[in-house]
Amino acid sequence: MQTNPTHASLVTVGDSFTEGMSDLLPDGSYRGWADLLAARMAARSPGFRYANLAVRGKLIGQIVDEQVDVAAAMGADVITLVGGLNDTLRPKCDMARVRDLLTQAVERLAPNCEQLVLMRSPGRQGPVLERFRPRMEALFAIIDDLSKEHGAVVVDLYGADSLADPRLWDVDRLHLTAEGHRRVAEAVWQSLGYEPEDPEWHAPIPATPPPGWIMRRTADVRFARQYLLPWIGRRLTGRSSGDGLPPKRPELLPYEDLAP
């Protein structure tokens, strides 16, 4: 990996993780690790261009159909691809199909950029992760194999103790907080060969007293009412939170023209 490189463009492909949920800005939009990374890269490269094709809720098949060819045609220096995790969280998941689709995506993207970046997504501590952990780890094994075959960089967020901490996850328990996204941006930054700004991004955050029983139960009820039940409803009706939404930043344009 080149040390302190200069990249002129970045295109990001994926779902809500790459869109930036739940790093909420005052105007109601989301920032997220990809925007933070683009800002850092732009500071190193005048005229830097950035596109973010991610849309929340997308499955790997939708990412391949709607984003991959668009990203490949942009010819960016760096392309990031994060997808497949939504598939593993579905009641029924065909991991062979996920492998085939990820392979198709990587084979299309890798020859059309200087550096393809893949990720082992972070996993929050808790019973939900334990239920889906075997599928997630199967997905990460696929990613590791593809990276070796196609020369992609793999950012291991799953192995970072800090990103497993529930305190770095939003109240929906599916998306990182602003601090979580900052750490992801730092991880990708370092994986691309840039000098670390936070060498300890992966270190556990300092311990704090755990919330009391009443506070935990109140949080559980709020989570079930506001997030879990609507999520189940969408699964039962075949809907997605991203239905009808456009890509976050669909054109590869100078970063300063795309200020949040």
C-alpha positions, 0 to 999 in steps of 0.5 A, spaced: 500 500 500 502 506 498 504 511 503 500 518 504 497 517 497 493 522 493 487 520 490 483 525 485 476 521 486 472 517 490 465 513 488 462 509 494 457 503 493 452 500 498 446 501 503 444 505 509 451 504 512 454 508 506 449 513 505 451 515 512 445 513 517 444 515 523 449 521 523 444 526 522 445 533 520 441 539 523 438 539 516 435 532 517 440 529 512 445 524 513 453 525 513 456 518 515 463 515 514 463 516 506 462 524 506 467 524 512 472 520 508 471 524 502 472 531 505 479 528 508 481 526 501 479 533 498 483 536 502 489 533 499 487 533 492 485 540 489 479 538 484 477 532 488 471 529 485 466 524 489 459 520 488 455 516 493 451 512 490 448 508 496 441 508 498 438 505 504 435 498 505 438 495 498 440 488 498 446 486 494 442 484 488 439 491 487 446 494 489 449 490 483 443 492 478 442 499 480 449 502 482 455 497 480 455 499 472 454 506 474 460 506 479 464 502 474 463 507 468 465 513 473 472 510 473 474 513 479 481 512 483 477 509 489 471 505 489 468 502 496 463 497 495 459 495 502 453 490 501 450 483 502 449 485 510 442 486 509 441 480 505 444 476 511 438 479 516 433 477 512 429 470 514 431 467 508 438 468 505 441 464 499 448 465 501 450 462 494 446 467 491 450 472 495 456 470 493 455 470 486 452 477 486 458 480 490 463 476 485 459 479 479 460 486 483 467 485 484 469 483 477 466 489 474 468 494 479 476 492 480 478 493 473 475 500 473 478 503 479 485 504 481 483 501 488 477 497 490 475 497 497 471 492 501 469 491 508 467 486 514 462 490 516 461 492 524 457 488 528 453 491 535 454 486 541 447 483 543 442 478 541 440 480 534 448 479 532 448 472 535 442 470 531 445 472 525 453 471 526 454 465 522 451 468 516 455 475 517 461 471 518 460 467 511 459 473 508 466 476 510 469 469 508 466 471 501 469 478 502 476 476 504 476 471 498 474 476 493 479 481 496 485 476 495 483 474 488 482 481 485 487 485 489 482 489 493 483 492 500 479 489 506 477 494 512 476 489 518 471 493 522 468 487 524 474 485 528 474 492 532 472 492 539 470 499 539 465 498 533 462 493 537 460 497 543 452 499 543 454 506 545 457 507 538 450 505 535 444 509 534 437 507 538 435 503 532 440 498 533 442 498 526 446 504 524 452 507 527 452 514 531 456 520 528 462 517 533 462 510 530 462 513 523 468 518 524 472 511 526 470 508 520 472 514 516 479 513 520 479 506 518 478 506 511 483 512 511 488 508 514 487 502 509 488 507 503 495 508 506 494 515 509 497 517 515 493 516 521 489 521 524 487 517 530 491 511 531 487 508 536 480 508 532 479 501 534 480 501 541 475 500 546 472 507 549 472 508 556 467 504 560 461 508 563 456 505 568 451 501 565 444 504 565 439 501 570 434 496 569 428 501 568 432 505 563 434 499 559 426 496 559 424 503 557 429 503 551 427 496 549 420 498 548 422 504 544 426 500 540 420 495 539 415 500 537 419 505 533 424 501 529 423 493 530 415 493 528 416 497 522 422 493 520 418 487 521 412 490 517 416 492 511 419 484 511 412 482 511 410 486 505 416 486 501 417 493 502 424 497 503 426 503 507 429 505 500 424 504 496 423 510 491 429 514 494 435 516 489 442 515 490 445 520 495 450 523 490 449 520 484 454 524 480 461 524 480 462 532 481 468 536 485 467 535 492 466 543 494 460 543 489 457 537 494 457 540 500 452 537 505 
